[in-house]
Amino acid sequence: MRSSKFERFLQFEIDTINDHLPKASKSLESVLQSEDYTYICKDGSSSEMKIQELKRIASVIPKAEHKNVKVPIVILRRRDLGKGAYTIGGTLQNLFVIKKIIGLIDMEWYAFKSSNPSFTIYRPMLQEIRKQLPTTTAIGLV
């Protein structure tokens, strides 16, 4: 089905709004091993993550899972889920890291992964995430 000019324009605007998002995420493991704390954005620019934040992320999840944590952690605004709703993009490990760092959970990884957790968070949680992990998270719109 052919899309309307308005739909194409709207999609272009959404894509432009998300130009700051990573072109491709990297595993926490590879970033820490390479000591290259930058990622390339969709618009071709680069953004640097602070090592202190990367180490904090690494400290809350077992080392064996570092390969499954994707950084920066992308947080998506989801209007379809209601006012002020966001989802954590990427992996279950990303969700665990976020929830652990902002104090939403007090369990270890192995208990969390079998708990069927929700990926939805809300605006007050987002503010805390961005306060604690400003360079290792990115917010996108869908």
Backbone hydrogen bonds in HBPLUS format (Angstrom, degrees):
<---DONOR---> <-ACCEPTOR-->    atom                        ^
c    i                          cat <-CA-CA->   ^        H-A-AA   ^      H-
h    n   atom  resd res      DA  || num        DHA   H-A  angle D-A-AA Bond
n    s   type  num  typ     dist DA aas  dist angle  dist       angle   num
A0008-ARG N   A0004-SER O   3.02 MM   4  6.35 159.0  2.07 152.0 157.5     1
A0009-PHE N   A0005-LYS O   2.86 MM   4  6.05 157.3  1.91 149.8 156.6     2
A0010-LEU N   A0006-PHE O   2.79 MM   4  5.98 163.3  1.82 154.1 158.8     3
A0011-GLN N   A0007-GLU O   2.93 MM   4  6.09 158.4  1.98 144.6 150.5     4
A0012-PHE N   A0008-ARG O   2.95 MM   4  6.14 154.7  2.02 144.6 151.5     5
A0013-GLU N   A0009-PHE O   2.93 MM   4  6.24 157.9  1.98 151.8 157.6     6
A0014-ILE N   A0010-LEU O   2.96 MM   4  6.23 160.5  2.00 152.6 157.5     7
A0015-ASP N   A0011-GLN O   2.91 MM   4  6.11 161.8  1.94 149.3 154.7     8
A0016-THR N   A0012-PHE O   2.91 MM   4  6.13 153.9  1.98 147.6 154.9     9
A0017-ILE N   A0013-GLU O   2.89 MM   4  6.12 157.1  1.94 149.7 155.9    10
A0018-ASN N   A0014-ILE O   3.10 MM   4  6.32 141.3  2.26 143.4 153.2    11
A0019-ASP N   A0016-THR O   3.12 MM   3  5.16 163.5  2.15 112.5 112.5    12
A0021-LEU N   A0018-ASN O   3.01 MM   3  5.56 164.2  2.04 119.0 124.2    13
A0043-ASP N   A0019-ASP O   3.25 MM  24  5.05 142.9  2.39 143.1 134.5    14
A0042-LYS N   A0021-LEU O   2.88 MM  21  5.99 143.4  2.02 170.5 176.9    15
A0023-LYS N   A0040-ILE O   2.78 MM  17  5.86 173.2  1.78 151.7 151.6    16
A0026-LYS N   A0071-VAL O   3.02 MM  45  5.47 173.5  2.03 156.0 155.7    17
A0071-VAL N   A0026-LYS O   2.77 MM  45  5.47 164.4  1.80 164.4 166.9    18
A0031-VAL N   A0027-SER O   3.07 MM   4  6.35 161.0  2.11 155.8 161.1    19
A0028-LEU N   A0069-VAL O   2.79 MM  41  5.51 146.7  1.90 158.0 163.6    20
A0032-LEU N   A0028-LEU O   2.99 MM   4  6.16 168.0  2.01 156.3 159.1    21
A0029-GLU N   A0066-HIS O   3.21 MM  37  4.93 149.1  2.31 113.6 111.2    22
A0033-GLN N   A0029-GLU O   3.01 MM   4  6.16 153.6  2.08 147.7 155.4    23
A0034-SER N   A0030-SER O   2.94 MM   4  5.94 157.8  1.99 145.3 151.1    24
A0035-GLU N   A0031-VAL O   2.95 MM   4  5.78 135.9  2.15 142.0 152.6    25
A0049-MET N   A0037-TYR O   2.63 MM  12  5.26 167.9  1.64 165.2 169.6    26
A0039-TYR N   A0047-SER O   2.91 MM   8  5.54 146.4  2.03 150.4 161.3    27
A0047-SER N   A0039-TYR O   2.94 MM   8  5.54 153.1  2.02 155.6 164.4    28
A0041-CYS N   A0045-SER O   2.75 MM   4  5.36 172.5  1.75 158.4 161.1    29
A0044-GLY N   A0041-CYS O   2.91 MM   3  5.28 163.7  1.94 117.2 121.2    30
A0053-GLU N   A0050-LYS O   3.11 MM   3  5.50 125.8  2.42 105.7 118.0    31
A0054-LEU N   A0050-LYS O   3.16 MM   4  6.55 159.4  2.21 150.2 156.3    32
A0055-LYS N   A0051-ILE O   2.87 MM   4  6.07 159.8  1.91 155.0 159.8    33
A0056-ARG N   A0052-GLN O   3.01 MM   4  6.17 147.1  2.12 136.7 145.9    34
A0057-ILE N   A0053-GLU O   2.92 MM   4  6.20 160.7  1.95 152.8 157.2    35
A0058-ALA N   A0054-LEU O   2.94 MM   4  6.18 161.8  1.98 146.6 151.9    36
A0059-SER N   A0055-LYS O   2.94 MM   4  6.10 137.8  2.12 139.9 150.8    37
A0059-SER N   A0056-ARG O   3.17 MM   3  5.10 126.0  2.47  92.3 106.2    38
A0060-VAL N   A0057-ILE O   3.25 MM   3  5.74 155.6  2.31 112.1 118.4    39
A0065-GLU N   A0062-PRO O   2.85 MM   3  5.54 156.4  1.91 120.9 128.5    40
A0066-HIS N   A0063-LYS O   3.05 MM   3  5.23 162.6  2.08 111.1 116.7    41
A0068-ASN N   A0065-GLU O   2.85 MM   3  5.34 151.4  1.93 115.2 124.4    42
A0069-VAL N   A0066-HIS O   3.38 MM   3  5.30 157.1  2.43  98.3 104.8    43
A0073-ILE N   A0136-THR O   2.79 MM  63  6.16 159.5  1.83 151.8 144.9    44
A0138-ALA N   A0073-ILE O   2.95 MM  65  6.27 148.2  2.05 148.9 149.7    45
A0089-GLY N   A0074-VAL O   2.66 MM  15  5.11 163.8  1.68 168.3 168.2    46
A0075-ILE N   A0138-ALA O   2.76 MM  63  6.03 166.2  1.78 163.7 167.1    47
A0140-GLY N   A0075-ILE O   2.81 MM  65  6.15 157.9  1.86 150.4 156.6    48
A0076-LEU N   A0087-THR O   2.84 MM  11  5.25 159.3  1.88 159.2 161.4    49
A0087-THR N   A0076-LEU O   2.88 MM  11  5.25 149.3  1.98 141.2 150.9    50
A0077-ARG N   A0140-GLY O   2.76 MM  63  6.10 168.0  1.78 161.0 162.4    51
A0078-ARG N   A0085-ALA O   2.89 MM   7  5.51 173.8  1.90 144.5 145.1    52
A0081-LEU N   A0078-ARG O   3.09 MM   3  5.58 160.0  2.13 111.9 118.1    53
A0082-GLY N   A0079-ARG O   3.14 MM   3  5.30 163.8  2.16 107.7 112.7    54
A0085-ALA N   A0082-GLY O   3.35 MM   3  5.64 148.7  2.46 134.2 127.2    55
A0123-ARG N   A0084-GLY O   3.02 MM  39  5.10 129.3  2.28 137.9 149.9    56
A0086-TYR N   A0121-ILE O   2.86 MM  35  5.22 154.7  1.92 154.7 154.3    57
A0121-ILE N   A0086-TYR O   2.78 MM  35  5.22 160.2  1.82 146.5 151.9    58
A0088-ILE N   A0119-PHE O   3.23 MM  31  5.68 143.3  2.37 140.2 149.8    59
A0094-ASN N   A0091-THR O   3.08 MM   3  5.14 122.9  2.42  95.3 108.9    60
A0095-LEU N   A0091-THR O   3.23 MM   4  6.66 157.5  2.29 146.9 151.8    61
A0096-PHE N   A0092-LEU O   2.96 MM   4  6.25 159.7  2.00 149.7 155.2    62
A0097-VAL N   A0093-GLN O   2.98 MM   4  6.22 165.2  2.01 151.3 154.4    63
A0098-ILE N   A0094-ASN O   3.04 MM   4  6.32 169.7  2.05 156.6 158.4    64
A0099-LYS N   A0095-LEU O   2.96 MM   4  6.14 178.4  1.96 160.8 161.4    65
A0100-LYS N   A0096-PHE O   2.82 MM   4  5.89 156.1  1.88 153.8 160.9    66
A0101-ILE N   A0097-VAL O   2.92 MM   4  6.04 167.7  1.94 155.1 158.3    67
A0102-ILE N   A0098-ILE O   3.12 MM   4  6.32 160.7  2.16 155.7 159.9    68
A0104-LEU N   A0099-LYS O   2.82 MM   5  4.96 142.9  1.96 154.9 158.3    69
A0103-GLY N   A0100-LYS O   3.20 MM   3  5.16 157.0  2.25 101.3 108.0    70
A0111-ALA N   A0108-GLU O   3.15 MM   3  5.65 130.9  2.41 112.2 123.7    71
A0112-PHE N   A0108-GLU O   3.02 MM   4  6.21 161.3  2.05 154.8 160.8    72
A0113-LYS N   A0109-TRP O   2.90 MM   4  6.06 164.9  1.92 166.0 166.6    73
A0115-SER N   A0112-PHE O   2.91 MM   3  5.10 166.4  1.93 118.8 120.5    74
A0125-MET N   A0122-TYR O   2.80 MM   3  5.50 126.8  2.08 127.6 141.0    75
A0126-LEU N   A0122-TYR O   3.07 MM   4  6.27 152.4  2.15 141.9 149.7    76
A0126-LEU N   A0123-ARG O   3.01 MM   3  4.88 111.8  2.49  94.2 111.1    77
A0127-GLN N   A0123-ARG O   2.98 MM   4  6.29 156.5  2.03 159.6 164.4    78
A0128-GLU N   A0124-PRO O   3.31 MM   4  6.60 152.1  2.40 138.6 144.9    79
A0129-ILE N   A0125-MET O   2.90 MM   4  6.21 157.8  1.95 153.1 159.9    80
A0130-ARG N   A0126-LEU O   2.91 MM   4  6.15 170.1  1.92 159.7 161.0    81
A0131-LYS N   A0127-GLN O   3.04 MM   4  6.14 141.3  2.20 136.8 147.3    82
A0132-GLN N   A0128-GLU O   3.03 MM   4  6.24 153.2  2.10 147.8 153.9    83
A0133-LEU N   A0129-ILE O   2.68 MM   4  5.71 155.9  1.73 159.4 167.3    84
